[in-house]
């Protein structure tokens, strides 16, 4: 995957495979849906923060639900959860195994949902995949949330490590190029700009958490990537523990993603 720095927008541009519905259908086809749903984790980000801010029975939407496992977990915990994604074949596969799940094909930029319908909205690694920008997506996020509802938003961002590398010219500069643009995968976004854009729509940032320090470190430090990749991919309990500690240690400087929690104030 090639990375470029856009000095105007102060963000990275990742070029690899275009992240369109066909890509996600092919990507998720590799996973066994039933095994995925059977997995249990003592630390589940979505369940943890949903329970912290919202009571059981709350209406939750996951925009960009993919394989639907978060909708499933929230449903099991007593939330009225549903999901929307544009990868139609993936939704079809999930519905075949779990017809009780309320997931459907849709466009996050044009939701057929009444104003203020949801108590919570989860968006995990979605807004960075739209080359034309995330404006219409966050418009809809704000519209479908009720007053005092919560938005849980995660995205790859310009960590301090990435900012240092950009300042030292470690990334080639981005120039508009149709041949490269057609292979656009994602951005690492300017977090301050994302927060401003969300707050302009009547939501207030109330918490943020740094995610995946190990991934951010391995992806940006090529010389040690092979070692960290083995640690990151390992299913061994001891290695998982080491990965967790390393991620925690380097999260503030090298986290790959940021989770921002907003509350709708008007």
Order of alpha helices (4+ residues) and beta strands (2+ residues): beta-beta-alpha-alpha-alpha-beta-alpha-beta-alpha-beta-beta-alpha-beta-alpha-beta-alpha-beta-alpha-beta-alpha-alpha-alpha-beta
